[in-house]
């Protein structure tokens, strides 16, 4: 009977371990240093999404002109 307890309790032990490590990471470990913004330098913002490259049609032969090499 005791042999059935170990396989049945393994998921709960792993879950409790993961939750304990998560709590320990949030409350015990020191937080990473935050970067202070430099007022002399402008903030870097992304300009937007990259333009999508056109893909060749299925009926187009793959030549060096189509591939863009």
PyMOL Python script that loads the backbone (N, CA, C, O; Angstrom):
from pymol import cmd

cmd.read_pdbstr("""\
ATOM      1  N   UNK A   1       0.819  -1.193   0.000  1.00  0.00           N
ATOM      2  CA  UNK A   1       0.000   0.000   0.000  1.00  0.00           C
ATOM      3  C   UNK A   1       0.868   1.265   0.000  1.00  0.00           C
ATOM      4  O   UNK A   1       0.559   2.241  -0.683  1.00  0.00           O
ATOM      5  N   UNK A   2       1.947   1.232   0.769  1.00  0.00           N
ATOM      6  CA  UNK A   2       2.818   2.392   0.823  1.00  0.00           C
ATOM      7  C   UNK A   2       3.530   2.641  -0.504  1.00  0.00           C
ATOM      8  O   UNK A   2       3.945   3.765  -0.786  1.00  0.00           O
ATOM      9  N   UNK A   3       3.672   1.613  -1.306  1.00  0.00           N
ATOM     10  CA  UNK A   3       4.304   1.776  -2.606  1.00  0.00           C
ATOM     11  C   UNK A   3       3.455   2.620  -3.548  1.00  0.00           C
ATOM     12  O   UNK A   3       3.995   3.211  -4.483  1.00  0.00           O
ATOM     13  N   UNK A   4       2.162   2.696  -3.336  1.00  0.00           N
ATOM     14  CA  UNK A   4       1.285   3.488  -4.195  1.00  0.00           C
ATOM     15  C   UNK A   4       1.302   4.965  -3.841  1.00  0.00           C
ATOM     16  O   UNK A   4       0.897   5.795  -4.654  1.00  0.00           O
ATOM     17  N   UNK A   5       1.759   5.308  -2.653  1.00  0.00           N
ATOM     18  CA  UNK A   5       1.765   6.707  -2.211  1.00  0.00           C
ATOM     19  C   UNK A   5       2.802   7.523  -2.978  1.00  0.00           C
ATOM     20  O   UNK A   5       2.547   8.674  -3.329  1.00  0.00           O
ATOM     21  N   UNK A   6       3.960   6.939  -3.236  1.00  0.00           N
ATOM     22  CA  UNK A   6       5.044   7.685  -3.900  1.00  0.00           C
ATOM     23  C   UNK A   6       4.648   8.104  -5.313  1.00  0.00           C
ATOM     24  O   UNK A   6       4.757   9.290  -5.623  1.00  0.00           O
ATOM     25  N   UNK A   7       4.198   7.210  -6.186  1.00  0.00           N
ATOM     26  CA  UNK A   7       3.828   7.673  -7.526  1.00  0.00           C
ATOM     27  C   UNK A   7       2.634   8.621  -7.531  1.00  0.00           C
ATOM     28  O   UNK A   7       2.553   9.510  -8.379  1.00  0.00           O
ATOM     29  N   UNK A   8       1.713   8.442  -6.598  1.00  0.00           N
ATOM     30  CA  UNK A   8       0.535   9.302  -6.574  1.00  0.00           C
ATOM     31  C   UNK A   8       0.857  10.688  -6.044  1.00  0.00           C
ATOM     32  O   UNK A   8       0.197  11.653  -6.430  1.00  0.00           O
ATOM     33  N   UNK A   9       1.846  10.818  -5.175  1.00  0.00           N
ATOM     34  CA  UNK A   9       2.161  12.115  -4.581  1.00  0.00           C
ATOM     35  C   UNK A   9       3.245  12.872  -5.340  1.00  0.00           C
ATOM     36  O   UNK A   9       3.484  14.044  -5.051  1.00  0.00           O
ATOM     37  N   UNK A  10       3.898  12.240  -6.290  1.00  0.00           N
ATOM     38  CA  UNK A  10       4.989  12.890  -7.023  1.00  0.00           C
ATOM     39  C   UNK A  10       4.558  14.183  -7.711  1.00  0.00           C
ATOM     40  O   UNK A  10       5.273  15.176  -7.577  1.00  0.00           O
ATOM     41  N   UNK A  11       3.437  14.242  -8.443  1.00  0.00           N
ATOM     42  CA  UNK A  11       3.052  15.522  -9.068  1.00  0.00           C
ATOM     43  C   UNK A  11       2.819  16.638  -8.052  1.00  0.00           C
ATOM     44  O   UNK A  11       3.133  17.798  -8.321  1.00  0.00           O
ATOM     45  N   UNK A  12       2.275  16.296  -6.898  1.00  0.00           N
ATOM     46  CA  UNK A  12       2.012  17.312  -5.882  1.00  0.00           C
ATOM     47  C   UNK A  12       3.313  17.813  -5.254  1.00  0.00           C
ATOM     48  O   UNK A  12       3.437  18.996  -4.937  1.00  0.00           O
ATOM     49  N   UNK A  13       4.263  16.928  -5.079  1.00  0.00           N
ATOM     50  CA  UNK A  13       5.562  17.332  -4.541  1.00  0.00           C
ATOM     51  C   UNK A  13       6.272  18.244  -5.534  1.00  0.00           C
ATOM     52  O   UNK A  13       6.860  19.251  -5.138  1.00  0.00           O
ATOM     53  N   UNK A  14       6.225  17.904  -6.813  1.00  0.00           N
ATOM     54  CA  UNK A  14       6.858  18.754  -7.827  1.00  0.00           C
ATOM     55  C   UNK A  14       6.167  20.113  -7.919  1.00  0.00           C
ATOM     56  O   UNK A  14       6.837  21.135  -8.068  1.00  0.00           O
ATOM     57  N   UNK A  15       4.850  20.138  -7.833  1.00  0.00           N
ATOM     58  CA  UNK A  15       4.120  21.401  -7.864  1.00  0.00           C
ATOM     59  C   UNK A  15       4.464  22.262  -6.651  1.00  0.00           C
ATOM     60  O   UNK A  15       4.675  23.467  -6.785  1.00  0.00           O
ATOM     61  N   UNK A  16       4.521  21.655  -5.480  1.00  0.00           N
ATOM     62  CA  UNK A  16       4.871  22.407  -4.271  1.00  0.00           C
ATOM     63  C   UNK A  16       6.298  22.929  -4.356  1.00  0.00           C
ATOM     64  O   UNK A  16       6.574  24.034  -3.889  1.00  0.00           O
ATOM     65  N   UNK A  17       7.204  22.162  -4.938  1.00  0.00           N
ATOM     66  CA  UNK A  17       8.583  22.612  -5.100  1.00  0.00           C
ATOM     67  C   UNK A  17       8.655  23.806  -6.048  1.00  0.00           C
ATOM     68  O   UNK A  17       9.343  24.786  -5.763  1.00  0.00           O
ATOM     69  N   UNK A  18       7.953  23.728  -7.167  1.00  0.00           N
ATOM     70  CA  UNK A  18       7.960  24.834  -8.129  1.00  0.00           C
ATOM     71  C   UNK A  18       7.350  26.093  -7.524  1.00  0.00           C
ATOM     72  O   UNK A  18       7.862  27.193  -7.733  1.00  0.00           O
ATOM     73  N   UNK A  19       6.254  25.939  -6.770  1.00  0.00           N
ATOM     74  CA  UNK A  19       5.633  27.105  -6.148  1.00  0.00           C
ATOM     75  C   UNK A  19       6.523  27.695  -5.058  1.00  0.00           C
ATOM     76  O   UNK A  19       6.587  28.914  -4.902  1.00  0.00           O
ATOM     77  N   UNK A  20       7.205  26.843  -4.308  1.00  0.00           N
ATOM     78  CA  UNK A  20       8.120  27.335  -3.284  1.00  0.00           C
ATOM     79  C   UNK A  20       9.302  28.071  -3.886  1.00  0.00           C
ATOM     80  O   UNK A  20       9.718  29.107  -3.366  1.00  0.00           O
ATOM     81  N   UNK A  21       9.849  27.549  -4.974  1.00  0.00           N
ATOM     82  CA  UNK A  21      10.962  28.236  -5.635  1.00  0.00           C
ATOM     83  C   UNK A  21      10.508  29.565  -6.235  1.00  0.00           C
ATOM     84  O   UNK A  21      11.257  30.542  -6.214  1.00  0.00           O
ATOM     85  N   UNK A  22       9.299  29.607  -6.764  1.00  0.00           N
ATOM     86  CA  UNK A  22       8.779  30.855  -7.302  1.00  0.00           C
ATOM     87  C   UNK A  22       8.621  31.903  -6.207  1.00  0.00           C
ATOM     88  O   UNK A  22       8.978  33.066  -6.397  1.00  0.00           O
ATOM     89  N   UNK A  23       8.083  31.487  -5.055  1.00  0.00           N
ATOM     90  CA  UNK A  23       7.939  32.422  -3.937  1.00  0.00           C
ATOM     91  C   UNK A  23       9.313  32.889  -3.464  1.00  0.00           C
ATOM     92  O   UNK A  23       9.506  34.070  -3.174  1.00  0.00           O
ATOM     93  N   UNK A  24      10.256  31.970  -3.387  1.00  0.00           N
ATOM     94  CA  UNK A  24      11.607  32.307  -2.926  1.00  0.00           C
ATOM     95  C   UNK A  24      12.261  33.297  -3.879  1.00  0.00           C
ATOM     96  O   UNK A  24      12.942  34.228  -3.449  1.00  0.00           O
ATOM     97  N   UNK A  25      12.047  33.087  -5.192  1.00  0.00           N
ATOM     98  CA  UNK A  25      12.622  33.996  -6.177  1.00  0.00           C
ATOM     99  C   UNK A  25      12.026  35.399  -6.043  1.00  0.00           C
ATOM    100  O   UNK A  25      12.741  36.390  -6.188  1.00  0.00           O
ATOM    101  N   UNK A  26      10.733  35.487  -5.769  1.00  0.00           N
ATOM    102  CA  UNK A  26      10.070  36.784  -5.672  1.00  0.00           C
ATOM    103  C   UNK A  26      10.370  37.520  -4.377  1.00  0.00           C
ATOM    104  O   UNK A  26      10.456  38.748  -4.378  1.00  0.00           O
ATOM    105  N   UNK A  27      10.531  36.797  -3.270  1.00  0.00           N
ATOM    106  CA  UNK A  27      10.630  37.447  -1.972  1.00  0.00           C
ATOM    107  C   UNK A  27      12.019  37.450  -1.350  1.00  0.00           C
ATOM    108  O   UNK A  27      12.325  38.339  -0.556  1.00  0.00           O
ATOM    109  N   UNK A  28      12.857  36.496  -1.680  1.00  0.00           N
ATOM    110  CA  UNK A  28      14.134  36.363  -1.002  1.00  0.00           C
ATOM    111  C   UNK A  28      15.292  36.893  -1.846  1.00  0.00           C
ATOM    112  O   UNK A  28      16.159  37.605  -1.341  1.00  0.00           O
ATOM    113  N   UNK A  29      15.301  36.543  -3.127  1.00  0.00           N
ATOM    114  CA  UNK A  29      16.413  36.965  -3.978  1.00  0.00           C
ATOM    115  C   UNK A  29      16.375  38.474  -4.179  1.00  0.00           C
ATOM    116  O   UNK A  29      15.296  39.063  -4.240  1.00  0.00           O
ATOM    117  N   UNK A  30      17.547  39.109  -4.285  1.00  0.00           N
ATOM    118  CA  UNK A  30      17.545  40.556  -4.543  1.00  0.00           C
ATOM    119  C   UNK A  30      17.066  40.839  -5.960  1.00  0.00           C
ATOM    120  O   UNK A  30      17.304  40.061  -6.884  1.00  0.00           O
ATOM    121  N   UNK A  31      16.394  41.960  -6.106  1.00  0.00           N
ATOM    122  CA  UNK A  31      15.893  42.326  -7.429  1.00  0.00           C
ATOM    123  C   UNK A  31      17.049  42.847  -8.274  1.00  0.00           C
ATOM    124  O   UNK A  31      17.988  43.432  -7.733  1.00  0.00           O
ATOM    125  N   UNK A  32      17.001  42.645  -9.593  1.00  0.00           N
ATOM    126  CA  UNK A  32      18.081  43.126 -10.453  1.00  0.00           C
ATOM    127  C   UNK A  32      18.089  44.652 -10.480  1.00  0.00           C
ATOM    128  O   UNK A  32      17.038  45.279 -10.345  1.00  0.00           O
ATOM    129  N   UNK A  33      19.255  45.248 -10.651  1.00  0.00           N
ATOM    130  CA  UNK A  33      19.308  46.712 -10.695  1.00  0.00           C
ATOM    131  C   UNK A  33      18.558  47.240 -11.912  1.00  0.00           C
ATOM    132  O   UNK A  33      18.627  46.668 -13.000  1.00  0.00           O
ATOM    133  N   UNK A  34      17.850  48.329 -11.711  1.00  0.00           N
ATOM    134  CA  UNK A  34      17.112  48.932 -12.819  1.00  0.00           C
ATOM    135  C   UNK A  34      17.978  49.987 -13.475  1.00  0.00           C
ATOM    136  O   UNK A  34      18.782  50.655 -12.824  1.00  0.00           O
ATOM    137  N   UNK A  35      17.796  50.120 -14.776  1.00  0.00           N
ATOM    138  CA  UNK A  35      18.556  51.135 -15.507  1.00  0.00           C
ATOM    139  C   UNK A  35      17.865  52.477 -15.343  1.00  0.00           C
ATOM    140  O   UNK A  35      16.652  52.592 -15.516  1.00  0.00           O
ATOM    141  N   UNK A  36      18.634  53.467 -15.014  1.00  0.00           N
ATOM    142  CA  UNK A  36      18.080  54.820 -14.934  1.00  0.00           C
ATOM    143  C   UNK A  36      18.192  55.470 -16.297  1.00  0.00           C
ATOM    144  O   UNK A  36      19.197  55.319 -16.992  1.00  0.00           O
ATOM    145  N   UNK A  37      17.172  56.178 -16.664  1.00  0.00           N
ATOM    146  CA  UNK A  37      17.215  56.835 -17.962  1.00  0.00           C
ATOM    147  C   UNK A  37      18.086  58.077 -17.865  1.00  0.00           C
ATOM    148  O   UNK A  37      18.004  58.839 -16.901  1.00  0.00           O
ATOM    149  N   UNK A  38      18.906  58.263 -18.864  1.00  0.00           N
ATOM    150  CA  UNK A  38      19.801  59.409 -18.924  1.00  0.00           C
ATOM    151  C   UNK A  38      19.057  60.551 -19.598  1.00  0.00           C
ATOM    152  O   UNK A  38      18.667  60.413 -20.758  1.00  0.00           O
ATOM    153  N   UNK A  39      18.843  61.682 -18.913  1.00  0.00           N
ATOM    154  CA  UNK A  39      18.070  62.763 -19.536  1.00  0.00           C
ATOM    155  C   UNK A  39      18.777  63.385 -20.734  1.00  0.00           C
ATOM    156  O   UNK A  39      18.129  64.011 -21.573  1.00  0.00           O
ATOM    157  N   UNK A  40      20.101  63.223 -20.828  1.00  0.00           N
ATOM    158  CA  UNK A  40      20.827  63.802 -21.964  1.00  0.00           C
ATOM    159  C   UNK A  40      20.646  62.984 -23.221  1.00  0.00           C
ATOM    160  O   UNK A  40      20.772  63.505 -24.329  1.00  0.00           O
ATOM    161  N   UNK A  41      20.354  61.720 -23.061  1.00  0.00           N
ATOM    162  CA  UNK A  41      20.171  60.870 -24.220  1.00  0.00           C
ATOM    163  C   UNK A  41      18.684  60.658 -24.448  1.00  0.00           C
ATOM    164  O   UNK A  41      17.928  60.483 -23.492  1.00  0.00           O
ATOM    165  N   UNK A  42      18.269  60.671 -25.674  1.00  0.00           N
ATOM    166  CA  UNK A  42      16.864  60.442 -25.993  1.00  0.00           C
ATOM    167  C   UNK A  42      16.514  58.978 -25.814  1.00  0.00           C
ATOM    168  O   UNK A  42      17.371  58.102 -25.927  1.00  0.00           O
ATOM    169  N   UNK A  43      15.274  58.729 -25.539  1.00  0.00           N
ATOM    170  CA  UNK A  43      14.853  57.343 -25.382  1.00  0.00           C
ATOM    171  C   UNK A  43      14.775  56.682 -26.750  1.00  0.00           C
ATOM    172  O   UNK A  43      14.384  57.307 -27.736  1.00  0.00           O
ATOM    173  N   UNK A  44      15.146  55.438 -26.794  1.00  0.00           N
ATOM    174  CA  UNK A  44      15.148  54.694 -28.044  1.00  0.00           C
ATOM    175  C   UNK A  44      13.820  53.975 -28.158  1.00  0.00           C
ATOM    176  O   UNK A  44      13.461  53.164 -27.305  1.00  0.00           O
ATOM    177  N   UNK A  45      13.105  54.279 -29.208  1.00  0.00           N
ATOM    178  CA  UNK A  45      11.818  53.632 -29.450  1.00  0.00           C
ATOM    179  C   UNK A  45      11.891  52.950 -30.796  1.00  0.00           C
ATOM    180  O   UNK A  45      12.496  53.475 -31.731  1.00  0.00           O
ATOM    181  N   UNK A  46      11.282  51.786 -30.903  1.00  0.00           N
ATOM    182  CA  UNK A  46      11.288  51.120 -32.205  1.00  0.00           C
ATOM    183  C   UNK A  46      10.478  51.923 -33.214  1.00  0.00           C
ATOM    184  O   UNK A  46       9.454  52.520 -32.880  1.00  0.00           O
ATOM    185  N   UNK A  47      10.956  51.926 -34.454  1.00  0.00           N
ATOM    186  CA  UNK A  47      10.292  52.721 -35.482  1.00  0.00           C
ATOM    187  C   UNK A  47       9.035  52.045 -36.015  1.00  0.00           C
ATOM    188  O   UNK A  47       8.215  52.692 -36.666  1.00  0.00           O
ATOM    189  N   UNK A  48       8.876  50.786 -35.754  1.00  0.00           N
ATOM    190  CA  UNK A  48       7.701  50.078 -36.234  1.00  0.00           C
ATOM    191  C   UNK A  48       8.099  48.705 -36.725  1.00  0.00           C
ATOM    192  O   UNK A  48       9.266  48.320 -36.647  1.00  0.00           O
ATOM    193  N   UNK A  49       7.148  47.984 -37.221  1.00  0.00           N
ATOM    194  CA  UNK A  49       7.475  46.638 -37.690  1.00  0.00           C
ATOM    195  C   UNK A  49       8.316  46.689 -38.956  1.00  0.00           C
ATOM    196  O   UNK A  49       8.235  47.639 -39.735  1.00  0.00           O
ATOM    197  N   UNK A  50       9.120  45.658 -39.149  1.00  0.00           N
ATOM    198  CA  UNK A  50       9.943  45.569 -40.352  1.00  0.00           C
ATOM    199  C   UNK A  50       9.039  45.348 -41.555  1.00  0.00           C
ATOM    200  O   UNK A  50       8.034  44.642 -41.461  1.00  0.00           O
ATOM    201  N   UNK A  51       9.391  45.943 -42.673  1.00  0.00           N
ATOM    202  CA  UNK A  51       8.560  45.733 -43.853  1.00  0.00           C
ATOM    203  C   UNK A  51       8.657  44.276 -44.300  1.00  0.00           C
ATOM    204  O   UNK A  51       9.731  43.675 -44.283  1.00  0.00           O
ATOM    205  N   UNK A  52       7.534  43.733 -44.691  1.00  0.00           N
ATOM    206  CA  UNK A  52       7.496  42.337 -45.118  1.00  0.00           C
ATOM    207  C   UNK A  52       8.084  42.212 -46.520  1.00  0.00           C
ATOM    208  O   UNK A  52       7.812  43.029 -47.400  1.00  0.00           O
ATOM    209  N   UNK A  53       8.892  41.178 -46.707  1.00  0.00           N
ATOM    210  CA  UNK A  53       9.451  40.936 -48.032  1.00  0.00           C
ATOM    211  C   UNK A  53       8.421  40.209 -48.865  1.00  0.00           C
ATOM    212  O   UNK A  53       7.669  39.373 -48.364  1.00  0.00           O
ATOM    213  N   UNK A  54       8.398  40.532 -50.119  1.00  0.00           N
ATOM    214  CA  UNK A  54       7.464  39.863 -51.011  1.00  0.00           C
ATOM    215  C   UNK A  54       7.988  38.473 -51.309  1.00  0.00           C
ATOM    216  O   UNK A  54       9.168  38.302 -51.617  1.00  0.00           O
ATOM    217  N   UNK A  55       7.133  37.498 -51.223  1.00  0.00           N
ATOM    218  CA  UNK A  55       7.513  36.137 -51.568  1.00  0.00           C
ATOM    219  C   UNK A  55       7.124  35.873 -53.008  1.00  0.00           C
ATOM    220  O   UNK A  55       6.104  36.374 -53.482  1.00  0.00           O
ATOM    221  N   UNK A  56       7.924  35.095 -53.700  1.00  0.00           N
ATOM    222  CA  UNK A  56       7.592  34.824 -55.101  1.00  0.00           C
ATOM    223  C   UNK A  56       6.349  33.951 -55.201  1.00  0.00           C
ATOM    224  O   UNK A  56       6.045  33.165 -54.304  1.00  0.00           O
ATOM    225  N   UNK A  57       5.652  34.105 -56.293  1.00  0.00           N
ATOM    226  CA  UNK A  57       4.456  33.301 -56.507  1.00  0.00           C
ATOM    227  C   UNK A  57       4.852  31.851 -56.743  1.00  0.00           C
ATOM    228  O   UNK A  57       6.006  31.562 -57.059  1.00  0.00           O
ATOM    229  N   UNK A  58       3.917  30.960 -56.595  1.00  0.00           N
ATOM    230  CA  UNK A  58       4.203  29.531 -56.729  1.00  0.00           C
ATOM    231  C   UNK A  58       4.551  29.154 -58.163  1.00  0.00           C
ATOM    232  O   UNK A  58       5.314  28.213 -58.384  1.00  0.00           O
ATOM    233  N   UNK A  59       4.002  29.875 -59.143  1.00  0.00           N
ATOM    234  CA  UNK A  59       4.260  29.518 -60.526  1.00  0.00           C
ATOM    235  C   UNK A  59       5.476  30.240 -61.108  1.00  0.00           C
ATOM    236  O   UNK A  59       5.753  30.093 -62.299  1.00  0.00           O
ATOM    237  N   UNK A  60       6.212  31.018 -60.301  1.00  0.00           N
ATOM    238  CA  UNK A  60       7.382  31.744 -60.766  1.00  0.00           C
ATOM    239  C   UNK A  60       8.614  30.865 -60.586  1.00  0.00           C
ATOM    240  O   UNK A  60       8.792  30.240 -59.541  1.00  0.00           O
ATOM    241  N   UNK A  61       9.458  30.822 -61.604  1.00  0.00           N
ATOM    242  CA  UNK A  61      10.701  30.061 -61.495  1.00  0.00           C
ATOM    243  C   UNK A  61      11.654  30.786 -60.546  1.00  0.00           C
ATOM    244  O   UNK A  61      11.721  32.016 -60.548  1.00  0.00           O
ATOM    245  N   UNK A  62      12.377  30.037 -59.753  1.00  0.00           N
ATOM    246  CA  UNK A  62      13.307  30.637 -58.800  1.00  0.00           C
ATOM    247  C   UNK A  62      14.616  30.971 -59.501  1.00  0.00           C
ATOM    248  O   UNK A  62      15.520  30.139 -59.581  1.00  0.00           O
ATOM    249  N   UNK A  63      14.708  32.181 -60.001  1.00  0.00           N
ATOM    250  CA  UNK A  63      15.938  32.646 -60.623  1.00  0.00           C
ATOM    251  C   UNK A  63      16.630  33.582 -59.643  1.00  0.00           C
ATOM    252  O   UNK A  63      16.077  33.927 -58.599  1.00  0.00           O
ATOM    253  N   UNK A  64      17.831  33.983 -59.989  1.00  0.00           N
ATOM    254  CA  UNK A  64      18.570  34.889 -59.084  1.00  0.00           C
ATOM    255  C   UNK A  64      17.853  36.228 -58.974  1.00  0.00           C
ATOM    256  O   UNK A  64      17.986  36.900 -57.951  1.00  0.00           O
ATOM    257  N   UNK A  65      17.107  36.634 -59.978  1.00  0.00           N
ATOM    258  CA  UNK A  65      16.384  37.887 -59.919  1.00  0.00           C
ATOM    259  C   UNK A  65      15.218  37.796 -58.942  1.00  0.00           C
ATOM    260  O   UNK A  65      14.937  38.760 -58.231  1.00  0.00           O
ATOM    261  N   UNK A  66      14.546  36.670 -58.896  1.00  0.00           N
ATOM    262  CA  UNK A  66      13.401  36.493 -58.007  1.00  0.00           C
ATOM    263  C   UNK A  66      13.875  36.326 -56.568  1.00  0.00           C
ATOM    264  O   UNK A  66      13.275  36.882 -55.649  1.00  0.00           O
ATOM    265  N   UNK A  67      14.933  35.574 -56.370  1.00  0.00           N
ATOM    266  CA  UNK A  67      15.419  35.305 -55.029  1.00  0.00           C
ATOM    267  C   UNK A  67      16.032  36.559 -54.433  1.00  0.00           C
ATOM    268  O   UNK A  67      15.978  36.736 -53.216  1.00  0.00           O
ATOM    269  N   UNK A  68      16.609  37.430 -55.233  1.00  0.00           N
ATOM    270  CA  UNK A  68      17.181  38.676 -54.740  1.00  0.00           C
ATOM    271  C   UNK A  68      18.640  38.543 -54.339  1.00  0.00           C
ATOM    272  O   UNK A  68      19.128  39.301 -53.500  1.00  0.00           O
ATOM    273  N   UNK A  69      19.324  37.604 -54.919  1.00  0.00           N
ATOM    274  CA  UNK A  69      20.758  37.421 -54.605  1.00  0.00           C
ATOM    275  C   UNK A  69      21.610  38.009 -55.678  1.00  0.00           C
ATOM    276  O   UNK A  69      22.836  37.954 -55.593  1.00  0.00           O
TER     277      UNK A  69
END
""", "prot")
cmd.dss("prot")
cmd.show_as("cartoon", "prot")
cmd.util.cbc("prot")
cmd.orient("prot")
